[in-house]
Amino acid sequence: MADDVTFYFDPTCPFTWRTSRWLRAVTQPRGHTIGWKLMSLKMLNEGRELPEAYRDRVAFSIRAVRVLQATLDSHGPEALDRVYTEFGTRLHYQHALLDDDLLVTAIAAADLPADLAKSADDDGLDATIRASHEAGQARVGQESGSPIVAIGDGPGFFGPVVVPVPEGEEAEKLYDAVRLLSSVPAFSELKRSRAAF
């Protein structure tokens, strides 16, 4: 059976983290599945001059993406969900440093083999990551940042970007709205300024 939602993401993006927490919370009670797919902010920004404040994060991001791709390949989507949860909680909520120690800690907390951390250096994973990244871009139809959400076999959309993570009835309404908009072929874009963290 196909996944109900496909989620293309780079784990280092703070907006993506919040969208993932909302999506997990609303899909699980409904019995809907999330297909976790990797994309890369480093690949997205190849050949671009980035503001200095983002350069180190984007440069390091491929290391985290490789670890998650290796986790998905070797241990499956539930293990990826666990390590992403451990990684994201520490990075985005506890403000841990974005470094190899964070990867090692997240892998251990997710009860996964420590040698997964070595995959951060495995550029042999990049072809698989790039294929997933490009599949996400194709779902949107134009270059898009992280995250990309696609409902069923419908088109992909950048976002939704949510700050803070919606809960309860608001979370449910948003999920139903995204599913509804995904079913309307004429719908292509809706945007406003982002809320501050």
C-alpha positions as CSV (number, residue, x, y, z in Angstrom):
1,M,0.0,0.0,0.0
2,A,1.3,3.5,-0.8
3,D,2.1,5.9,2.0
4,D,-0.7,8.4,2.8
5,V,1.9,11.2,3.1
6,T,5.4,11.5,1.6
7,F,7.7,13.8,3.5
8,Y,11.0,15.0,1.8
9,F,13.2,16.7,4.4
10,D,16.7,17.8,5.4
11,P,17.0,17.1,9.2
12,T,19.0,20.3,9.9
13,C,16.2,22.7,9.0
14,P,14.3,24.1,12.0
15,F,11.1,24.8,10.1
16,T,11.1,21.2,8.7
17,W,11.5,19.8,12.2
18,R,8.3,21.6,13.4
19,T,6.4,20.4,10.3
20,S,7.5,16.8,11.0
21,R,6.3,17.0,14.6
22,W,2.9,18.2,13.5
23,L,2.7,15.6,10.7
24,R,3.6,12.7,13.0
25,A,1.1,13.9,15.6
26,V,-1.9,14.1,13.2
27,T,-1.2,11.0,11.1
28,Q,-0.6,8.4,13.8
29,P,-4.1,8.5,15.4
30,R,-5.6,8.2,12.0
31,G,-3.5,5.2,11.0
32,H,-1.9,7.2,8.1
33,T,1.6,6.4,7.1
34,I,4.5,8.8,6.4
35,G,7.0,7.9,3.7
36,W,10.2,9.5,5.0
37,K,12.4,10.7,2.0
38,L,15.6,12.6,2.2
39,M,16.4,15.8,0.5
40,S,19.5,18.0,0.9
41,L,19.9,21.7,1.6
42,K,23.6,21.3,0.5
43,M,22.5,20.0,-2.9
44,L,19.8,22.6,-3.2
45,N,22.3,25.4,-2.7
46,E,25.1,24.1,-4.9
47,G,26.8,26.9,-6.7
48,R,25.1,29.6,-4.6
49,E,26.6,32.2,-2.4
50,L,25.0,31.8,1.0
51,P,24.9,34.3,3.9
52,E,27.8,33.6,6.2
53,A,25.4,32.7,9.1
54,Y,24.1,29.7,7.1
55,R,27.3,28.4,5.4
56,D,28.4,26.0,8.2
57,R,25.0,24.6,8.7
58,V,24.4,23.9,5.1
59,A,27.9,22.4,4.7
60,F,27.4,20.1,7.6
61,S,23.9,19.1,6.7
62,I,24.9,16.5,4.1
63,R,26.6,14.5,7.0
64,A,23.3,14.3,8.8
65,V,21.4,13.4,5.7
66,R,23.9,10.6,4.9
67,V,23.4,9.1,8.4
68,L,19.6,9.2,7.9
69,Q,19.9,7.6,4.5
70,A,22.1,4.9,5.8
71,T,19.6,4.3,8.6
72,L,16.7,4.1,6.2
73,D,18.7,1.7,3.9
74,S,19.9,-0.6,6.7
75,H,17.1,-0.4,9.3
76,G,14.0,0.9,7.7
77,P,11.7,3.9,8.1
78,E,10.8,3.3,11.8
79,A,14.5,3.5,12.7
80,L,14.9,6.7,10.6
81,D,12.0,8.2,12.5
82,R,13.6,7.3,15.8
83,V,17.1,8.7,15.0
84,Y,15.5,11.9,13.4
85,T,13.5,12.4,16.6
86,E,16.5,12.1,18.8
87,F,18.6,14.3,16.5
88,G,15.9,16.9,16.0
89,T,15.0,17.1,19.7
90,R,18.6,17.8,20.6
91,L,19.3,20.2,17.8
92,H,16.1,22.2,17.5
93,Y,14.7,22.2,21.0
94,Q,17.8,21.7,23.2
95,H,20.1,23.8,20.9
96,A,22.9,21.2,20.8
97,L,25.8,22.0,18.5
98,L,25.4,20.7,15.0
99,D,28.4,18.4,14.9
100,D,29.4,14.7,14.7
101,D,28.9,14.3,18.5
102,L,25.2,15.1,18.0
103,L,25.0,12.4,15.3
104,V,26.7,9.9,17.6
105,T,24.4,10.8,20.6
106,A,21.2,10.6,18.4
107,I,22.2,7.2,17.0
108,A,22.8,5.8,20.5
109,A,19.6,7.3,21.9
110,A,17.7,5.7,19.0
111,D,19.2,2.3,20.0
112,L,20.9,1.9,16.6
113,P,24.4,0.6,15.9
114,A,27.2,3.1,16.6
115,D,28.9,2.4,13.3
116,L,26.0,4.3,11.5
117,A,28.0,7.4,12.4
118,K,30.7,6.5,9.9
119,S,28.1,6.9,7.1
120,A,28.5,10.7,7.6
121,D,31.7,10.3,5.5
122,D,30.2,8.0,2.9
123,D,29.8,10.0,-0.2
124,G,28.7,6.8,-1.9
125,L,25.3,7.6,-0.4
126,D,25.1,10.9,-2.3
127,A,23.7,9.4,-5.5
128,T,20.8,7.9,-3.6
129,I,20.2,11.1,-1.7
130,R,20.4,13.2,-4.9
131,A,17.8,10.9,-6.6
132,S,15.4,11.3,-3.6
133,H,16.1,15.1,-3.6
134,E,15.3,15.4,-7.3
135,A,12.2,13.2,-6.9
136,G,10.9,15.7,-4.3
137,Q,11.7,18.7,-6.5
138,A,9.8,17.0,-9.4
139,R,6.8,16.5,-7.1
140,V,6.7,20.2,-6.5
141,G,7.5,21.1,-10.2
142,Q,10.1,23.7,-9.4
143,E,13.0,24.2,-7.0
144,S,11.8,24.0,-3.5
145,G,13.3,24.1,0.0
146,S,12.7,21.7,2.9
147,P,10.2,20.2,3.7
148,I,8.1,19.0,0.8
149,V,4.8,17.3,1.7
150,A,2.9,15.2,-0.9
151,I,-0.5,13.6,-0.1
152,G,-1.0,10.2,-1.7
153,D,0.0,10.3,-5.3
154,G,-0.8,14.0,-5.6
155,P,1.6,16.9,-6.1
156,G,4.2,18.0,-3.6
157,F,4.1,21.3,-1.8
158,F,6.8,23.2,0.0
159,G,5.7,23.2,3.7
160,P,3.5,23.8,5.4
161,V,5.7,25.9,7.5
162,V,4.3,25.9,11.1
163,V,5.6,28.0,14.0
164,P,4.8,26.9,16.7
165,V,3.7,23.3,16.1
166,P,-0.1,23.3,15.9
167,E,-1.9,21.0,18.4
168,G,-5.3,19.6,18.9
169,E,-8.1,20.9,16.7
170,E,-5.8,23.3,14.9
171,A,-3.4,20.5,13.9
172,E,-6.3,18.4,12.6
173,K,-7.8,21.3,10.6
174,L,-4.4,22.0,9.0
175,Y,-3.9,18.4,8.0
176,D,-7.4,18.2,6.5
177,A,-6.8,21.5,4.6
178,V,-3.6,20.3,3.1
179,R,-5.2,17.0,2.0
180,L,-8.1,19.0,0.5
181,L,-5.8,21.5,-1.3
182,S,-3.8,18.5,-2.7
183,S,-7.0,17.2,-4.3
184,V,-7.6,20.4,-6.3
185,P,-5.5,20.4,-9.5
186,A,-5.9,24.1,-10.1
187,F,-4.4,25.0,-6.7
188,S,-0.7,25.9,-6.8
189,E,0.4,28.4,-4.1
190,L,-0.7,30.1,-0.9
191,K,1.8,32.1,1.2
192,R,2.2,34.7,4.0
193,S,5.0,35.9,6.2
194,R,6.5,33.4,8.6
195,A,5.9,33.5,12.3
196,A,8.9,34.0,14.4
197,F,10.3,31.1,16.5
